Amino acid sequence: MVKKYALYLVRWQLSTPILAIVLIWLSNMDTLLATVIANLIGGLIFFWVDKFIFRTLSRAPLWEIKDDTVCHDCGATGRGYRIAEWLGYNRKQDKSPQFRCEACKDAKMSEVRSKIKKV
């Protein structure tokens, strides 16, 4: 978290000269209007920088759990599990999700672990 905070502080300092340039450029306008425009321009630029700084990649998988499902691997009926998202693996929008029983989910987790990018 300290690293993100330090990066954010650097980003904050970089925004100062950019907004100052815009304010100088708009100096013949009403002060309030020039400030609003400068802040909109800053928001357009720094939204993407902030999104990059504060992105999160969870090291733990995001599981979807559903009752009364049929296991995709062994055909057992009961509570089903599937990894919806994990690091570079994303199946949240999967049109036909494959749920697995508790016994088969560990094998699938090992398979997915070998396919995702290492962090």
N, CA, C and O atoms as CSV, one atom per row, in Angstrom:
chain,resi,resn,atom,element,x,y,z
A,1,MET,N,N,0.822,-1.195,0.000
A,1,MET,CA,C,0.000,0.000,0.000
A,1,MET,C,C,0.868,1.260,0.000
A,1,MET,O,O,0.493,2.271,-0.595
A,2,VAL,N,N,2.014,1.204,0.660
A,2,VAL,CA,C,2.916,2.355,0.701
A,2,VAL,C,C,3.409,2.667,-0.709
A,2,VAL,O,O,3.535,3.835,-1.079
A,3,LYS,N,N,3.686,1.632,-1.492
A,3,LYS,CA,C,4.155,1.828,-2.863
A,3,LYS,C,C,3.082,2.546,-3.696
A,3,LYS,O,O,3.393,3.468,-4.449
A,4,LYS,N,N,1.813,2.114,-3.554
A,4,LYS,CA,C,0.720,2.762,-4.278
A,4,LYS,C,C,0.570,4.218,-3.839
A,4,LYS,O,O,0.345,5.104,-4.664
A,5,TYR,N,N,0.697,4.451,-2.548
A,5,TYR,CA,C,0.558,5.806,-2.018
A,5,TYR,C,C,1.668,6.716,-2.574
A,5,TYR,O,O,1.404,7.851,-2.969
A,6,ALA,N,N,2.898,6.214,-2.600
A,6,ALA,CA,C,4.022,6.992,-3.131
A,6,ALA,C,C,3.814,7.283,-4.622
A,6,ALA,O,O,4.068,8.395,-5.084
A,7,LEU,N,N,3.355,6.284,-5.363
A,7,LEU,CA,C,3.075,6.472,-6.778
A,7,LEU,C,C,1.962,7.506,-6.976
A,7,LEU,O,O,2.032,8.333,-7.886
A,8,TYR,N,N,0.955,7.456,-6.134
A,8,TYR,CA,C,-0.139,8.424,-6.202
A,8,TYR,C,C,0.366,9.844,-5.919
A,8,TYR,O,O,-0.054,10.791,-6.584
A,9,LEU,N,N,1.258,9.998,-4.943
A,9,LEU,CA,C,1.804,11.318,-4.638
A,9,LEU,C,C,2.623,11.868,-5.807
A,9,LEU,O,O,2.569,13.064,-6.094
A,10,VAL,N,N,3.377,11.003,-6.477
A,10,VAL,CA,C,4.123,11.427,-7.662
A,10,VAL,C,C,3.145,11.857,-8.753
A,10,VAL,O,O,3.344,12.884,-9.402
A,11,ARG,N,N,2.098,11.075,-8.951
A,11,ARG,CA,C,1.073,11.417,-9.939
A,11,ARG,C,C,0.428,12.765,-9.601
A,11,ARG,O,O,0.172,13.575,-10.493
A,12,TRP,N,N,0.174,12.994,-8.352
A,12,TRP,CA,C,-0.428,14.253,-7.914
A,12,TRP,C,C,0.476,15.434,-8.260
A,12,TRP,O,O,0.001,16.478,-8.707
A,13,GLN,N,N,1.774,15.264,-8.051
A,13,GLN,CA,C,2.717,16.346,-8.375
A,13,GLN,C,C,2.816,16.568,-9.883
A,13,GLN,O,O,3.007,17.701,-10.325
A,14,LEU,N,N,2.693,15.523,-10.664
A,14,LEU,CA,C,2.739,15.669,-12.122
A,14,LEU,C,C,1.509,16.397,-12.652
A,14,LEU,O,O,1.567,17.028,-13.708
A,15,SER,N,N,0.408,16.312,-11.932
A,15,SER,CA,C,-0.804,16.994,-12.402
A,15,SER,C,C,-0.689,18.512,-12.253
A,15,SER,O,O,-1.331,19.255,-12.996
A,16,THR,N,N,0.110,18.970,-11.315
A,16,THR,CA,C,0.228,20.415,-11.067
A,16,THR,C,C,0.715,21.187,-12.295
A,16,THR,O,O,0.047,22.143,-12.690
A,17,PRO,N,N,1.844,20.826,-12.921
A,17,PRO,CA,C,2.272,21.599,-14.094
A,17,PRO,C,C,1.302,21.502,-15.267
A,17,PRO,O,O,1.125,22.469,-16.008
A,18,ILE,N,N,0.681,20.350,-15.437
A,18,ILE,CA,C,-0.268,20.201,-16.544
A,18,ILE,C,C,-1.461,21.125,-16.349
A,18,ILE,O,O,-1.881,21.810,-17.283
A,19,LEU,N,N,-2.008,21.145,-15.139
A,19,LEU,CA,C,-3.150,22.021,-14.872
A,19,LEU,C,C,-2.732,23.489,-14.901
A,19,LEU,O,O,-3.527,24.342,-15.296
A,20,ALA,N,N,-1.516,23.797,-14.494
A,20,ALA,CA,C,-1.024,25.186,-14.549
A,20,ALA,C,C,-0.934,25.660,-16.002
A,20,ALA,O,O,-1.296,26.796,-16.309
A,21,ILE,N,N,-0.461,24.805,-16.877
A,21,ILE,CA,C,-0.373,25.154,-18.298
A,21,ILE,C,C,-1.761,25.439,-18.858
A,21,ILE,O,O,-1.952,26.411,-19.589
A,22,VAL,N,N,-2.725,24.596,-18.519
A,22,VAL,CA,C,-4.101,24.807,-18.992
A,22,VAL,C,C,-4.649,26.116,-18.444
A,22,VAL,O,O,-5.296,26.869,-19.172
A,23,LEU,N,N,-4.397,26.397,-17.164
A,23,LEU,CA,C,-4.895,27.649,-16.574
A,23,LEU,C,C,-4.240,28.876,-17.216
A,23,LEU,O,O,-4.902,29.894,-17.419
A,24,ILE,N,N,-2.961,28.787,-17.532
A,24,ILE,CA,C,-2.290,29.897,-18.234
A,24,ILE,C,C,-2.903,30.079,-19.618
A,24,ILE,O,O,-3.155,31.203,-20.053
A,25,TRP,N,N,-3.138,28.977,-20.296
A,25,TRP,CA,C,-3.734,29.000,-21.622
A,25,TRP,C,C,-5.145,29.623,-21.593
A,25,TRP,O,O,-5.551,30.304,-22.535
A,26,LEU,N,N,-5.882,29.376,-20.493
A,26,LEU,CA,C,-7.243,29.903,-20.352
A,26,LEU,C,C,-7.298,31.174,-19.496
A,26,LEU,O,O,-8.362,31.519,-18.982
A,27,SER,N,N,-6.182,31.866,-19.338
A,27,SER,CA,C,-6.110,33.008,-18.415
A,27,SER,C,C,-7.006,34.184,-18.800
A,27,SER,O,O,-7.315,35.022,-17.953
A,28,ASN,N,N,-7.420,34.258,-20.045
A,28,ASN,CA,C,-8.303,35.354,-20.440
A,28,ASN,C,C,-9.778,35.059,-20.142
A,28,ASN,O,O,-10.641,35.905,-20.379
A,29,MET,N,N,-10.064,33.869,-19.627
A,29,MET,CA,C,-11.434,33.482,-19.267
A,29,MET,C,C,-11.742,33.852,-17.827
A,29,MET,O,O,-10.864,34.260,-17.066
A,30,ASP,N,N,-13.009,33.698,-17.475
A,30,ASP,CA,C,-13.431,33.819,-16.087
A,30,ASP,C,C,-12.672,32.773,-15.256
A,30,ASP,O,O,-12.520,31.631,-15.691
A,31,THR,N,N,-12.205,33.150,-14.090
A,31,THR,CA,C,-11.372,32.270,-13.252
A,31,THR,C,C,-12.078,30.969,-12.907
A,31,THR,O,O,-11.480,29.897,-12.995
A,32,LEU,N,N,-13.346,31.053,-12.515
A,32,LEU,CA,C,-14.095,29.849,-12.146
A,32,LEU,C,C,-14.259,28.921,-13.349
A,32,LEU,O,O,-14.056,27.713,-13.227
A,33,LEU,N,N,-14.621,29.464,-14.494
A,33,LEU,CA,C,-14.798,28.649,-15.696
A,33,LEU,C,C,-13.477,28.008,-16.118
A,33,LEU,O,O,-13.454,26.833,-16.482
A,34,ALA,N,N,-12.382,28.762,-16.074
A,34,ALA,CA,C,-11.062,28.224,-16.425
A,34,ALA,C,C,-10.668,27.097,-15.477
A,34,ALA,O,O,-10.089,26.099,-15.906
A,35,THR,N,N,-10.978,27.250,-14.195
A,35,THR,CA,C,-10.664,26.212,-13.203
A,35,THR,C,C,-11.476,24.951,-13.478
A,35,THR,O,O,-10.941,23.844,-13.412
A,36,VAL,N,N,-12.754,25.107,-13.784
A,36,VAL,CA,C,-13.606,23.953,-14.086
A,36,VAL,C,C,-13.087,23.224,-15.318
A,36,VAL,O,O,-12.997,21.997,-15.318
A,37,ILE,N,N,-12.742,23.968,-16.372
A,37,ILE,CA,C,-12.224,23.349,-17.596
A,37,ILE,C,C,-10.895,22.645,-17.330
A,37,ILE,O,O,-10.673,21.536,-17.815
A,38,ALA,N,N,-10.015,23.281,-16.564
A,38,ALA,CA,C,-8.719,22.663,-16.236
A,38,ALA,C,C,-8.920,21.371,-15.449
A,38,ALA,O,O,-8.225,20.384,-15.691
A,39,ASN,N,N,-9.854,21.371,-14.520
A,39,ASN,CA,C,-10.127,20.152,-13.742
A,39,ASN,C,C,-10.745,19.059,-14.599
A,39,ASN,O,O,-10.455,17.881,-14.392
A,40,LEU,N,N,-11.589,19.423,-15.557
A,40,LEU,CA,C,-12.140,18.420,-16.474
A,40,LEU,C,C,-11.037,17.798,-17.327
A,40,LEU,O,O,-11.006,16.583,-17.522
A,41,ILE,N,N,-10.141,18.632,-17.829
A,41,ILE,CA,C,-9.013,18.112,-18.612
A,41,ILE,C,C,-8.130,17.208,-17.740
A,41,ILE,O,O,-7.709,16.137,-18.176
A,42,GLY,N,N,-7.857,17.645,-16.517
A,42,GLY,CA,C,-7.082,16.813,-15.592
A,42,GLY,C,C,-7.775,15.485,-15.311
A,42,GLY,O,O,-7.119,14.446,-15.243
A,43,GLY,N,N,-9.096,15.512,-15.147
A,43,GLY,CA,C,-9.853,14.282,-14.919
A,43,GLY,C,C,-9.790,13.338,-16.097
A,43,GLY,O,O,-9.689,12.123,-15.925
A,44,LEU,N,N,-9.852,13.902,-17.312
A,44,LEU,CA,C,-9.753,13.070,-18.513
A,44,LEU,C,C,-8.399,12.375,-18.614
A,44,LEU,O,O,-8.307,11.231,-19.059
A,45,ILE,N,N,-7.359,13.075,-18.199
A,45,ILE,CA,C,-6.006,12.504,-18.262
A,45,ILE,C,C,-5.753,11.556,-17.099
A,45,ILE,O,O,-5.343,10.413,-17.301
A,46,PHE,N,N,-5.995,12.029,-15.887
A,46,PHE,CA,C,-5.527,11.299,-14.707
A,46,PHE,C,C,-6.468,10.216,-14.215
A,46,PHE,O,O,-6.094,9.440,-13.336
A,47,PHE,N,N,-7.685,10.138,-14.757
A,47,PHE,CA,C,-8.554,9.000,-14.447
A,47,PHE,C,C,-7.853,7.696,-14.808
A,47,PHE,O,O,-7.863,6.734,-14.041
A,48,TRP,N,N,-7.241,7.684,-16.001
A,48,TRP,CA,C,-6.583,6.465,-16.492
A,48,TRP,C,C,-5.322,6.145,-15.695
A,48,TRP,O,O,-5.005,4.979,-15.459
A,49,VAL,N,N,-4.620,7.170,-15.290
A,49,VAL,CA,C,-3.423,6.959,-14.465
A,49,VAL,C,C,-3.832,6.388,-13.103
A,49,VAL,O,O,-3.227,5.434,-12.616
A,50,ASP,N,N,-4.859,6.978,-12.498
A,50,ASP,CA,C,-5.332,6.484,-11.200
A,50,ASP,C,C,-5.877,5.062,-11.306
A,50,ASP,O,O,-5.668,4.240,-10.413
A,51,LYS,N,N,-6.574,4.782,-12.403
A,51,LYS,CA,C,-7.106,3.427,-12.602
A,51,LYS,C,C,-5.955,2.413,-12.646
A,51,LYS,O,O,-6.069,1.310,-12.111
A,52,PHE,N,N,-4.848,2.800,-13.291
A,52,PHE,CA,C,-3.675,1.927,-13.341
A,52,PHE,C,C,-3.046,1.767,-11.952
A,52,PHE,O,O,-2.686,0.657,-11.560
A,53,ILE,N,N,-2.916,2.864,-11.214
A,53,ILE,CA,C,-2.279,2.824,-9.899
A,53,ILE,C,C,-3.075,1.950,-8.933
A,53,ILE,O,O,-2.500,1.174,-8.170
A,54,PHE,N,N,-4.389,2.080,-8.969
A,54,PHE,CA,C,-5.216,1.405,-7.972
A,54,PHE,C,C,-5.865,0.120,-8.462
A,54,PHE,O,O,-6.819,-0.360,-7.850
A,55,ARG,N,N,-5.360,-0.448,-9.564
A,55,ARG,CA,C,-5.895,-1.732,-9.998
A,55,ARG,C,C,-5.488,-2.799,-8.986
A,55,ARG,O,O,-4.451,-2.693,-8.330
A,56,THR,N,N,-6.306,-3.804,-8.875
A,56,THR,CA,C,-5.991,-4.878,-7.932
A,56,THR,C,C,-6.044,-6.208,-8.662
A,56,THR,O,O,-6.929,-6.456,-9.481
A,57,LEU,N,N,-5.109,-7.029,-8.356
A,57,LEU,CA,C,-5.107,-8.399,-8.829
A,57,LEU,C,C,-5.079,-9.292,-7.598
A,57,LEU,O,O,-4.080,-9.365,-6.882
A,58,SER,N,N,-6.164,-9.947,-7.377
A,58,SER,CA,C,-6.244,-10.811,-6.202
A,58,SER,C,C,-5.436,-12.077,-6.439
A,58,SER,O,O,-5.466,-12.657,-7.524
A,59,ARG,N,N,-4.732,-12.484,-5.434
A,59,ARG,CA,C,-3.983,-13.738,-5.537
A,59,ARG,C,C,-4.877,-14.933,-5.251
A,59,ARG,O,O,-4.513,-16.069,-5.556
A,60,ALA,N,N,-6.039,-14.687,-4.670
A,60,ALA,CA,C,-6.997,-15.759,-4.394
A,60,ALA,C,C,-8.049,-15.781,-5.500
A,60,ALA,O,O,-8.458,-14.724,-5.981
A,61,PRO,N,N,-8.491,-16.967,-5.909
A,61,PRO,CA,C,-9.495,-17.026,-6.971
A,61,PRO,C,C,-10.862,-16.532,-6.497
A,61,PRO,O,O,-11.200,-16.631,-5.318
A,62,LEU,N,N,-11.634,-16.000,-7.437
A,62,LEU,CA,C,-13.020,-15.626,-7.177
A,62,LEU,C,C,-13.872,-16.815,-7.586
A,62,LEU,O,O,-13.942,-17.169,-8.763
A,63,TRP,N,N,-14.519,-17.426,-6.603
A,63,TRP,CA,C,-15.316,-18.623,-6.844
A,63,TRP,C,C,-16.777,-18.254,-7.039
A,63,TRP,O,O,-17.290,-17.353,-6.376
A,64,GLU,N,N,-17.441,-18.946,-7.942
A,64,GLU,CA,C,-18.894,-18.902,-8.041
A,64,GLU,C,C,-19.382,-20.238,-7.521
A,64,GLU,O,O,-18.924,-21.290,-7.966
A,65,ILE,N,N,-20.315,-20.198,-6.575
A,65,ILE,CA,C,-20.817,-21.415,-5.935
A,65,ILE,C,C,-22.319,-21.475,-6.165
A,65,ILE,O,O,-23.032,-20.490,-5.974
A,66,LYS,N,N,-22.785,-22.641,-6.575
A,66,LYS,CA,C,-24.197,-22.806,-6.901
A,66,LYS,C,C,-24.683,-24.148,-6.369
A,66,LYS,O,O,-23.998,-25.162,-6.506
A,67,ASP,N,N,-25.852,-24.149,-5.771
A,67,ASP,CA,C,-26.440,-25.394,-5.271
A,67,ASP,C,C,-27.155,-26.131,-6.395
A,67,ASP,O,O,-27.517,-25.540,-7.412
A,68,ASP,N,N,-27.354,-27.431,-6.195
A,68,ASP,CA,C,-28.091,-28.300,-7.127
A,68,ASP,C,C,-27.559,-28.222,-8.554
A,68,ASP,O,O,-28.304,-27.947,-9.494
A,69,THR,N,N,-26.280,-28.466,-8.698
A,69,THR,CA,C,-25.673,-28.497,-10.028
A,69,THR,C,C,-25.128,-29.890,-10.300
A,69,THR,O,O,-24.959,-30.699,-9.387
A,70,VAL,N,N,-24.859,-30.152,-11.566
A,70,VAL,CA,C,-24.263,-31.421,-11.971
A,70,VAL,C,C,-22.791,-31.152,-12.269
A,70,VAL,O,O,-22.468,-30.244,-13.034
A,71,CYS,N,N,-21.904,-31.934,-11.670
A,71,CYS,CA,C,-20.470,-31.766,-11.874
A,71,CYS,C,C,-20.118,-32.037,-13.333
A,71,CYS,O,O,-20.513,-33.055,-13.901
A,72,HIS,N,N,-19.380,-31.125,-13.921
A,72,HIS,CA,C,-18.979,-31.237,-15.320
A,72,HIS,C,C,-18.047,-32.430,-15.543
A,72,HIS,O,O,-18.035,-33.010,-16.628
A,73,ASP,N,N,-17.274,-32.797,-14.533
A,73,ASP,CA,C,-16.298,-33.872,-14.688
A,73,ASP,C,C,-16.849,-35.257,-14.338
A,73,ASP,O,O,-16.715,-36.195,-15.124
A,74,CYS,N,N,-17.465,-35.385,-13.162
A,74,CYS,CA,C,-17.871,-36.721,-12.710
A,74,CYS,C,C,-19.376,-36.950,-12.732
A,74,CYS,O,O,-19.821,-38.085,-12.564
A,75,GLY,N,N,-20.177,-35.897,-12.935
A,75,GLY,CA,C,-21.623,-36.053,-13.029
A,75,GLY,C,C,-22.354,-36.074,-11.700
A,75,GLY,O,O,-23.572,-36.253,-11.674
A,76,ALA,N,N,-21.638,-35.894,-10.591
A,76,ALA,CA,C,-22.285,-35.880,-9.276
A,76,ALA,C,C,-23.185,-34.651,-9.156
A,76,ALA,O,O,-22.883,-33.593,-9.708
A,77,THR,N,N,-24.297,-34.805,-8.426
A,77,THR,CA,C,-25.229,-33.695,-8.224
A,77,THR,C,C,-25.053,-33.145,-6.823
A,77,THR,O,O,-24.886,-33.903,-5.867
A,78,GLY,N,N,-25.090,-31.830,-6.700
A,78,GLY,CA,C,-24.945,-31.192,-5.396
A,78,GLY,C,C,-24.421,-29.776,-5.563
A,78,GLY,O,O,-24.671,-29.123,-6.576
A,79,ARG,N,N,-23.697,-29.314,-4.566
A,79,ARG,CA,C,-23.120,-27.967,-4.635
A,79,ARG,C,C,-22.000,-27.963,-5.662
A,79,ARG,O,O,-21.129,-28.833,-5.660
A,80,GLY,N,N,-22.041,-26.951,-6.554
A,80,GLY,CA,C,-21.042,-26.852,-7.606
A,80,GLY,C,C,-20.176,-25.616,-7.435
A,80,GLY,O,O,-20.633,-24.588,-6.933
A,81,TYR,N,N,-18.931,-25.724,-7.853
A,81,TYR,CA,C,-17.955,-24.642,-7.740
A,81,TYR,C,C,-17.337,-24.392,-9.103
A,81,TYR,O,O,-17.141,-25.313,-9.896
A,82,ARG,N,N,-17.030,-23.116,-9.360
A,82,ARG,CA,C,-16.243,-22.800,-10.548
A,82,ARG,C,C,-15.411,-21.565,-10.262
A,82,ARG,O,O,-15.834,-20.676,-9.523
A,83,ILE,N,N,-14.225,-21.515,-10.852
A,83,ILE,CA,C,-13.369,-20.342,-10.723
A,83,ILE,C,C,-13.845,-19.343,-11.771
A,83,ILE,O,O,-13.750,-19.604,-12.971
A,84,ALA,N,N,-14.359,-18.197,-11.317
A,84,ALA,CA,C,-14.854,-17.188,-12.232
A,84,ALA,C,C,-13.732,-16.242,-12.667
A,84,ALA,O,O,-13.688,-15.807,-13.818
A,85,GLU,N,N,-12.833,-15.931,-11.738
A,85,GLU,CA,C,-11.736,-15.007,-12.059
A,85,GLU,C,C,-10.559,-15.307,-11.145
A,85,GLU,O,O,-10.707,-15.562,-9.949
A,86,TRP,N,N,-9.372,-15.263,-11.768
A,86,TRP,CA,C,-8.162,-15.489,-10.968
A,86,TRP,C,C,-6.968,-14.987,-11.763
A,86,TRP,O,O,-6.598,-15.583,-12.774
A,87,LEU,N,N,-6.369,-13.901,-11.315
A,87,LEU,CA,C,-5.254,-13.250,-11.993
A,87,LEU,C,C,-5.604,-13.024,-13.459
A,87,LEU,O,O,-6.503,-12.230,-13.735
A,88,GLY,N,N,-4.951,-13.672,-14.404
A,88,GLY,CA,C,-5.222,-13.444,-15.819
A,88,GLY,C,C,-6.352,-14.288,-16.381
A,88,GLY,O,O,-6.657,-14.179,-17.568
A,89,TYR,N,N,-6.978,-15.118,-15.574
A,89,TYR,CA,C,-8.057,-16.011,-15.997
A,89,TYR,C,C,-9.380,-15.337,-15.658
A,89,TYR,O,O,-9.611,-14.986,-14.501
A,90,ASN,N,N,-10.257,-15.148,-16.654
A,90,ASN,CA,C,-11.525,-14.476,-16.394
A,90,ASN,C,C,-12.643,-15.178,-17.154
A,90,ASN,O,O,-12.676,-15.167,-18.385
A,91,ARG,N,N,-13.549,-15.781,-16.413
A,91,ARG,CA,C,-14.700,-16.464,-17.004
A,91,ARG,C,C,-16.011,-15.931,-16.423
A,91,ARG,O,O,-17.010,-16.650,-16.384
A,92,LYS,N,N,-16.010,-14.673,-15.971
A,92,LYS,CA,C,-17.217,-14.123,-15.357
A,92,LYS,C,C,-18.366,-14.012,-16.352
A,92,LYS,O,O,-19.527,-14.108,-15.957
A,93,GLN,N,N,-18.070,-13.813,-17.625
A,93,GLN,CA,C,-19.120,-13.653,-18.631
A,93,GLN,C,C,-19.367,-14.936,-19.432
A,93,GLN,O,O,-19.986,-14.894,-20.496
A,94,ASP,N,N,-18.897,-16.044,-18.936
A,94,ASP,CA,C,-19.047,-17.323,-19.624
A,94,ASP,C,C,-20.529,-17.653,-19.802
A,94,ASP,O,O,-21.292,-17.641,-18.836
A,95,LYS,N,N,-20.933,-17.948,-21.039
A,95,LYS,CA,C,-22.344,-18.228,-21.336
A,95,LYS,C,C,-22.778,-19.604,-20.833
A,95,LYS,O,O,-23.946,-19.803,-20.498
A,96,SER,N,N,-21.854,-20.539,-20.779
A,96,SER,CA,C,-22.193,-21.880,-20.280
A,96,SER,C,C,-21.144,-22.311,-19.259
A,96,SER,O,O,-20.232,-23.072,-19.582
A,97,PRO,N,N,-21.277,-21.819,-18.024
A,97,PRO,CA,C,-20.269,-22.127,-16.994
A,97,PRO,C,C,-20.264,-23.616,-16.635
A,97,PRO,O,O,-21.295,-24.288,-16.662
A,98,GLN,N,N,-19.084,-24.097,-16.302
A,98,GLN,CA,C,-18.914,-25.501,-15.929
A,98,GLN,C,C,-18.639,-25.579,-14.430
A,98,GLN,O,O,-17.575,-25.180,-13.957
A,99,PHE,N,N,-19.608,-26.095,-13.701
A,99,PHE,CA,C,-19.461,-26.256,-12.257
A,99,PHE,C,C,-18.928,-27.645,-11.954
A,99,PHE,O,O,-19.201,-28.608,-12.670
A,100,ARG,N,N,-18.162,-27.723,-10.876
A,100,ARG,CA,C,-17.580,-28.994,-10.458
A,100,ARG,C,C,-17.893,-29.261,-8.992
A,100,ARG,O,O,-18.069,-28.335,-8.200
A,101,CYS,N,N,-17.959,-30.534,-8.650
A,101,CYS,CA,C,-18.189,-30.914,-7.255
A,101,CYS,C,C,-16.946,-30.571,-6.442
A,101,CYS,O,O,-15.913,-30.193,-6.995
A,102,GLU,N,N,-17.057,-30.706,-5.144
A,102,GLU,CA,C,-15.936,-30.351,-4.274
A,102,GLU,C,C,-14.695,-31.196,-4.569
A,102,GLU,O,O,-13.568,-30.709,-4.483
A,103,ALA,N,N,-14.911,-32.450,-4.914
A,103,ALA,CA,C,-13.765,-33.333,-5.190
A,103,ALA,C,C,-13.051,-32.946,-6.492
A,103,ALA,O,O,-11.826,-33.042,-6.572
A,104,CYS,N,N,-13.800,-32.514,-7.506
A,104,CYS,CA,C,-13.207,-32.205,-8.816
A,104,CYS,C,C,-12.691,-30.770,-8.926
A,104,CYS,O,O,-11.901,-30.468,-9.820
A,105,LYS,N,N,-13.129,-29.881,-8.029
A,105,LYS,CA,C,-12.725,-28.473,-8.154
A,105,LYS,C,C,-11.231,-28.275,-7.933
A,105,LYS,O,O,-10.634,-27.380,-8.531
A,106,ASP,N,N,-10.618,-29.093,-7.085
A,106,ASP,CA,C,-9.181,-28.959,-6.840
A,106,ASP,C,C,-8.360,-29.293,-8.087
A,106,ASP,O,O,-7.345,-28.652,-8.360
A,107,ALA,N,N,-8.807,-30.299,-8.839
A,107,ALA,CA,C,-8.107,-30.649,-10.080
A,107,ALA,C,C,-8.213,-29.497,-11.086
A,107,ALA,O,O,-7.239,-29.173,-11.767
A,108,LYS,N,N,-9.387,-28.888,-11.177
A,108,LYS,CA,C,-9.560,-27.763,-12.088
A,108,LYS,C,C,-8.723,-26.573,-11.638
A,108,LYS,O,O,-8.168,-25.854,-12.469
A,109,MET,N,N,-8.629,-26.362,-10.335
A,109,MET,CA,C,-7.827,-25.261,-9.811
A,109,MET,C,C,-6.358,-25.452,-10.197
A,109,MET,O,O,-5.685,-24.488,-10.562
A,110,SER,N,N,-5.870,-26.657,-10.119
A,110,SER,CA,C,-4.484,-26.941,-10.523
A,110,SER,C,C,-4.286,-26.680,-12.013
A,110,SER,O,O,-3.255,-26.150,-12.426
A,111,GLU,N,N,-5.282,-27.055,-12.817
A,111,GLU,CA,C,-5.199,-26.838,-14.261
A,111,GLU,C,C,-5.170,-25.338,-14.573
A,111,GLU,O,O,-4.355,-24.890,-15.380
A,112,VAL,N,N,-6.047,-24.568,-13.945
A,112,VAL,CA,C,-6.092,-23.127,-14.176
A,112,VAL,C,C,-4.817,-22.472,-13.695
A,112,VAL,O,O,-4.298,-21.570,-14.352
A,113,ARG,N,N,-4.295,-22.919,-12.535
A,113,ARG,CA,C,-3.069,-22.355,-11.978
A,113,ARG,C,C,-1.914,-22.482,-12.974
A,113,ARG,O,O,-1.069,-21.591,-13.061
A,114,SER,N,N,-1.878,-23.566,-13.711
A,114,SER,CA,C,-0.776,-23.753,-14.661
A,114,SER,C,C,-0.934,-22.875,-15.909
A,114,SER,O,O,0.038,-22.648,-16.629
A,115,LYS,N,N,-2.154,-22.378,-16.171
A,115,LYS,CA,C,-2.401,-21.556,-17.361
A,115,LYS,C,C,-2.284,-20.065,-17.120
A,115,LYS,O,O,-2.011,-19.312,-18.054
A,116,ILE,N,N,-2.485,-19.620,-15.887
A,116,ILE,CA,C,-2.499,-18.183,-15.629
A,116,ILE,C,C,-1.078,-17.644,-15.550
A,116,ILE,O,O,-0.119,-18.371,-15.291
A,117,LYS,N,N,-0.982,-16.340,-15.785
A,117,LYS,CA,C,0.347,-15.714,-15.707
A,117,LYS,C,C,0.774,-15.611,-14.259
A,117,LYS,O,O,-0.040,-15.340,-13.377
A,118,LYS,N,N,2.013,-15.823,-14.026
A,118,LYS,CA,C,2.577,-15.787,-12.682
A,118,LYS,C,C,2.773,-14.359,-12.216
A,118,LYS,O,O,3.231,-13.508,-12.980
A,119,VAL,N,N,2.427,-14.093,-10.959
A,119,VAL,CA,C,2.615,-12.752,-10.390
A,119,VAL,C,C,3.587,-12.841,-9.245
A,119,VAL,O,O,3.894,-11.828,-8.616
